[in-house]
Amino acid sequence: MIKKLFNQKGTTMVELLIYMGLLAILLAILTDMFVAVLNLKADMNVTSFNEQDGRFILARLEQDISDSQSITTPNTNGSTTSTLSIVKAGVTYSYVVSGDYFQLTSNAGTFNLNSSETKIENVSFKRLGNGSKDTVQIKYTVTSKILKNGKYDSINFQTTVGIR
């Protein structure tokens, strides 16, 4: 009977503790890697939101200004304002920052040009040009509303666009 007890196959308590310890270490390493990947994805999303909104606004302004007939605000060469008004196909288009949003207003309504993940700051429009081919220098900053490494990420945009 005693011989039968020692010949039984199975795992000892020491082996179970070793396996459980190794499994716990492996799970801790995998969890840490998973959290790091999620943090990296969140950081990349912040940068992506900023770049996407900034480039969309830039493309919209370039298209509208180059297709417009006149620039009404800023109204004199060398003057700088925080709003832009142009006349395109007989319709006045106004660009202004309202709260966190960069808005376009025309006879079709008011539209936000940036997403809810970003805010637009430090907008300035400086009129340049000789009168017949007016040009506008555009500057603005796109700032995230989501913390990235303990701070809000921002990107500055600047370009100069003229009427064709």
C-alpha positions as CSV (number, residue, x, y, z in Angstrom):
1,M,0.0,0.0,0.0
2,I,2.8,2.4,0.9
3,K,4.6,1.6,-2.4
4,K,1.4,2.5,-4.3
5,L,1.2,6.0,-2.8
6,F,4.7,6.9,-4.0
7,N,4.2,5.6,-7.5
8,Q,1.2,7.9,-8.3
9,K,1.8,10.4,-11.1
10,G,1.0,14.1,-10.6
11,T,2.4,17.5,-9.8
12,T,3.9,18.5,-6.5
13,M,3.0,21.7,-4.7
14,V,6.5,23.1,-5.4
15,E,6.1,22.5,-9.2
16,L,2.7,24.3,-9.1
17,L,4.1,27.3,-7.3
18,I,7.0,27.5,-9.9
19,Y,4.5,27.3,-12.8
20,M,2.3,29.9,-11.2
21,G,5.2,32.2,-10.5
22,L,6.4,32.0,-14.1
23,L,2.9,32.5,-15.4
24,A,2.5,35.6,-13.2
25,I,5.8,37.1,-14.5
26,L,4.8,36.4,-18.1
27,L,1.4,38.0,-17.6
28,A,3.0,41.1,-16.0
29,I,5.4,41.5,-18.9
30,L,2.6,41.1,-21.5
31,T,0.3,43.5,-19.6
32,D,3.1,46.1,-19.5
33,M,3.7,45.7,-23.2
34,F,0.0,46.0,-24.0
35,V,-0.3,49.2,-21.9
36,A,2.7,50.7,-23.7
37,V,1.2,49.9,-27.1
38,L,-2.1,51.5,-26.1
39,N,-0.3,54.7,-24.8
40,L,1.6,54.9,-28.1
41,K,-1.6,54.6,-30.1
42,A,-3.2,57.3,-28.0
43,D,-0.2,59.6,-28.6
44,M,-0.3,58.9,-32.3
45,N,-4.0,59.7,-32.4
46,V,-3.4,63.1,-30.8
47,T,-0.7,64.0,-33.4
48,S,-2.9,62.7,-36.2
49,F,-5.9,64.8,-35.1
50,N,-3.8,67.9,-35.0
51,E,-2.2,67.3,-38.4
52,Q,-5.5,66.3,-40.1
53,D,-7.4,69.3,-38.8
54,G,-4.6,71.7,-39.6
55,R,-4.1,70.5,-43.1
56,F,-7.9,70.4,-43.8
57,I,-8.2,74.0,-42.7
58,L,-5.2,75.0,-44.7
59,A,-6.5,73.3,-47.9
60,R,-9.9,74.8,-47.5
61,L,-8.5,78.3,-47.1
62,E,-6.1,77.9,-50.0
63,Q,-8.9,76.7,-52.3
64,D,-11.4,79.4,-51.2
65,I,-9.0,82.3,-51.3
66,S,-7.5,81.3,-54.7
67,D,-11.0,81.0,-56.2
68,S,-12.3,84.3,-54.7
69,Q,-12.9,87.6,-56.4
70,S,-11.9,89.8,-53.5
71,I,-10.7,89.9,-49.9
72,T,-12.8,92.2,-47.8
73,T,-11.2,91.6,-44.3
74,P,-8.5,92.5,-43.6
75,N,-9.3,95.5,-45.6
76,T,-5.9,97.3,-46.2
77,N,-2.5,96.1,-47.2
78,G,-0.3,95.3,-44.1
79,S,-3.3,95.1,-41.7
80,T,-3.7,91.9,-39.5
81,T,-7.0,90.6,-38.2
82,S,-8.2,87.5,-36.5
83,T,-11.0,87.1,-39.1
84,L,-11.0,86.7,-42.8
85,S,-13.8,87.6,-45.2
86,I,-13.7,86.9,-48.9
87,V,-16.2,87.2,-51.8
88,K,-16.4,84.1,-54.0
89,A,-19.0,83.8,-56.8
90,G,-20.9,86.7,-55.3
91,V,-21.2,85.0,-51.8
92,T,-19.3,86.3,-48.8
93,Y,-17.4,83.7,-46.8
94,S,-16.2,84.6,-43.3
95,Y,-13.7,82.6,-41.3
96,V,-13.6,83.2,-37.5
97,V,-12.6,81.3,-34.4
98,S,-15.6,80.8,-32.1
99,G,-14.7,79.1,-28.8
100,D,-12.4,76.2,-29.8
101,Y,-13.7,75.9,-33.3
102,F,-12.6,77.5,-36.6
103,Q,-15.8,78.3,-38.4
104,L,-16.8,79.1,-41.9
105,T,-20.0,81.2,-42.4
106,S,-21.7,81.8,-45.7
107,N,-25.2,81.9,-47.0
108,A,-25.3,78.1,-46.6
109,G,-24.8,78.3,-42.9
110,T,-22.0,78.0,-40.3
111,F,-19.7,75.0,-40.3
112,N,-16.9,73.9,-37.9
113,L,-13.7,73.2,-39.9
114,N,-11.9,71.4,-37.0
115,S,-12.9,68.3,-35.0
116,S,-14.0,68.2,-31.4
117,E,-10.6,66.7,-30.5
118,T,-8.7,69.9,-31.3
119,K,-8.9,73.7,-30.8
120,I,-7.7,76.5,-33.0
121,E,-5.7,79.3,-31.5
122,N,-3.6,82.3,-32.4
123,V,-5.3,82.9,-35.7
124,S,-4.1,85.8,-37.8
125,F,-4.7,86.9,-41.3
126,K,-2.4,89.6,-42.8
127,R,-3.3,91.2,-46.1
128,L,-0.5,91.6,-48.6
129,G,-0.5,92.4,-52.3
130,N,-0.8,95.1,-54.8
131,G,-4.6,95.5,-55.0
132,S,-5.4,93.5,-58.1
133,K,-3.8,90.2,-56.9
134,D,-4.4,90.4,-53.2
135,T,-2.6,87.9,-51.0
136,V,-3.2,86.8,-47.4
137,Q,-0.7,85.5,-45.0
138,I,-2.4,82.9,-42.7
139,K,-1.1,81.8,-39.3
140,Y,-2.8,79.6,-36.7
141,T,-2.1,76.9,-34.1
142,V,-3.9,73.6,-33.8
143,T,-3.8,72.3,-30.2
144,S,-5.1,68.9,-28.9
145,K,-7.7,68.7,-26.2
146,I,-6.1,65.4,-25.1
147,L,-3.0,65.2,-22.9
148,K,0.0,63.7,-24.5
149,N,2.9,62.9,-22.1
150,G,1.4,65.4,-19.6
151,K,1.0,68.3,-22.0
152,Y,-1.3,69.4,-24.8
153,D,0.4,68.9,-28.2
154,S,0.2,71.7,-30.7
155,I,1.3,72.4,-34.3
156,N,1.7,75.8,-35.9
157,F,0.6,76.4,-39.5
158,Q,1.6,79.2,-41.8
159,T,1.1,79.9,-45.5
160,T,0.5,82.7,-47.9
161,V,-2.3,82.4,-50.5
162,G,-3.2,84.8,-53.3
163,I,-6.2,85.3,-55.5
164,R,-5.7,83.8,-59.0
